[in-house]
């Protein structure tokens, strides 16, 4: 196993193959910044003093990869992400230097609107998302991986000065019933919400001989589970009247059936981008689909698979059962002795 970390400043390579002692990349689909980096360098000479030093926090970036080196000498690399350095720190005499970084959602999060900003003039949701991102990062790559490469008409909405640019981007993605994040290749990816029941399995994790599983634990919390969603929209910019829509789990065979033993748990959401009752109902149904998904949570350790993404679906075989799960978060070590930890959500039986 091999790993490398290269430093860039303003697009120029400033330090190649940094000699780190420890490190990991965490991928968390519940976080605004999908990927975060933690790195430790023993030598204190890497502690930055000037604003342009390779590991300073003035726009410097670290590009991280993990891979396998074969006996032939060839190396197969898997990208783990591009991270803006947020905080280098360390003892100036003895070290070590510790560094934290985050994927490039952080740049959009930091760039709040300086003046009221509107989606007026953008034909589709993807066009509006791309424009808002490129106002901050002109060279950003935005990829639409939704089914059929959807780009529905974007309703006119306005955000006040001081409003969150990334919050606006996420709202527009939600309006087209999608999610957006920065992937390992430093692309802003718009994609469908993963379907644990019907989606393609990215990786099989199994115990026993030939398997990759080393340990697993299981819980079944009620947290984040609801069986009704009320979606509302109020948009003064378009002159539309306030609207709302409701979706409930009406399947009597569902464990979260509205009015059944589970009880009644309602989630309320709103967006200025929903201007008709049909918009509200469609988005309430979209959010309910995720909210009533099986909420069995499994934490496990496995042999590493650095190619996994935070919304991949895996099939787990353990304790005599085979189940499908959504990868909620994972931590990829950059050293051979590090632990590859995954948190999974789902628990759908798989034959």
Secondary structure, DSSP 8 states (H G I E B T S, - for coil): -EEEEEEEETTEEEESS--EEEEEEEEETTSSSSEEEEEEES-GGGS--STTSTT-SSS-EEEEEEEEE-TTS-EEEEEEEEEEEEEEEE-TTT--EEEEEE-THHHHHH---SS-EE-TT--BHHHHHHHHHHTT-TT--EEE-SGGG---B----EE-TT--HHHHHHHHHHHTT-EEEE-TTS-EEEE----TTTS---EEEE-STT--EEEEEEE---TT--SEEEEEE--TTTT---EEEEEE---TTSTT-TTSTT---EEEEE-TT--SHHHHHHHHHHHHHHHTS--EEEEEEES--TT--TT-EEEEEETTEEEEEEEEEEEEESSTT---EEEEEEEEE--
